[in-house]
Amino acid sequence: MMTITAAMNNAASGMFAQQSRLAATADNIANALSTGYDRRDTRFATSSAGGVTATVKSTQSQTVGETSNVDLGEDMLSLVEAEISFKANASAFETGADLWDVLMSIKRD
């Protein structure tokens, strides 16, 4: 059985992972036409301690001249996915905080 604290930690790790994804995606969009820019890709993995970790790596294919290695449609979709995932994790975190409040009110009574 998962504790409230563990659930909140999992949600927090999810929010941090999405923050990394947003930063990498924003870099991709901002540098789509920058010569020599190396597109960044975000990979997620389950953490052994619970939750998720995000790893941002370059794709090793630099932008040359007027051709871009950044797919703006893919990156815009990534922004939407990150927003939805962040909101879901924030909601789970808030639910955990609400449960702590309920437990504290029961303990006081």
matplotlib code that plots the C-alpha trace (Angstrom):
import matplotlib.pyplot as plt

x = [0.0, 1.3, 1.5, 0.3, 3.8, 4.9, 2.1, 3.0, 6.7, 5.7, 3.6, 6.4, 8.9, 6.4, 6.1, 10.0, 10.2, 7.7, 9.6, 12.7, 10.6, 9.2, 12.7, 14.1, 11.1, 11.3, 15.0, 14.1, 11.4, 13.5, 16.5, 14.7, 16.5, 19.8, 22.7, 24.5, 21.7, 21.5, 17.8, 17.1, 15.0, 13.5, 13.2, 11.3, 12.2, 10.8, 12.9, 13.9, 12.8, 9.4, 8.3, 9.8, 13.1, 13.6, 16.8, 17.4, 19.9, 20.9, 20.0, 23.4, 22.1, 22.8, 20.9, 22.7, 22.0, 18.3, 17.2, 16.0, 16.2, 13.3, 9.7, 7.6, 4.4, 6.0, 7.4, 4.1, 2.4, 5.1, 4.2, 0.5, 1.4, 3.7, 1.0, -1.6, 0.9, 2.0, -1.7, -2.4, 0.6, -0.3, -3.8, -2.5, -0.1, -3.0, -5.1, -2.3, -2.1, -5.8, -5.7, -3.0, -5.3, -8.1, -5.9, -4.6, -8.2, -9.1, -6.1, -7.0, -10.6]
y = [0.0, 3.5, 6.1, 9.7, 10.9, 8.5, 9.5, 13.2, 12.4, 10.6, 13.5, 15.9, 13.9, 13.9, 17.7, 18.0, 15.6, 17.6, 20.8, 19.3, 18.3, 21.8, 23.4, 21.1, 21.6, 25.4, 25.3, 23.3, 25.8, 28.8, 27.4, 25.7, 27.7, 28.3, 26.9, 24.2, 23.7, 20.1, 19.1, 17.9, 14.9, 14.0, 10.4, 9.3, 6.3, 4.9, 5.7, 2.9, 5.0, 5.6, 8.3, 9.2, 10.8, 12.7, 12.6, 15.2, 14.2, 15.8, 13.9, 14.3, 15.8, 19.5, 22.1, 22.9, 26.0, 26.5, 23.0, 22.3, 19.1, 20.4, 19.4, 22.3, 20.2, 17.5, 20.0, 21.9, 18.6, 17.9, 21.2, 20.2, 16.8, 18.3, 20.7, 17.9, 15.7, 18.5, 19.4, 15.7, 15.5, 18.8, 17.5, 14.3, 16.4, 18.7, 15.6, 14.3, 17.7, 17.7, 14.2, 15.4, 18.3, 15.9, 13.6, 16.6, 17.8, 14.3, 14.2, 17.5, 16.5]
z = [0.0, -0.9, 1.8, 1.3, 1.4, -1.2, -3.5, -3.0, -3.8, -6.9, -8.0, -7.3, -9.3, -12.2, -12.0, -12.0, -15.0, -17.0, -16.1, -17.7, -20.7, -21.1, -20.9, -23.6, -25.8, -25.4, -26.4, -29.5, -30.5, -29.8, -31.7, -34.6, -37.2, -35.4, -37.4, -35.4, -33.0, -31.7, -31.0, -27.4, -26.7, -23.3, -22.1, -19.0, -16.7, -13.6, -10.5, -8.2, -5.3, -6.9, -9.2, -12.5, -13.8, -17.0, -19.0, -21.7, -24.4, -27.7, -30.9, -32.4, -35.6, -35.9, -37.9, -41.1, -43.1, -43.6, -42.8, -39.3, -37.3, -35.1, -36.0, -34.6, -34.8, -32.7, -30.2, -29.9, -29.2, -26.6, -24.9, -24.7, -23.3, -20.7, -19.6, -19.2, -17.4, -15.1, -14.2, -13.5, -11.1, -9.5, -8.9, -7.3, -5.1, -4.0, -3.2, -1.0, 0.8, 1.3, 2.8, 5.2, 6.2, 6.9, 9.0, 11.0, 11.7, 12.8, 15.1, 16.7, 17.4]

ax = plt.figure().add_subplot(projection="3d")
ax.plot(x, y, z, "-o")
ax.set_aspect("equal")
plt.show()
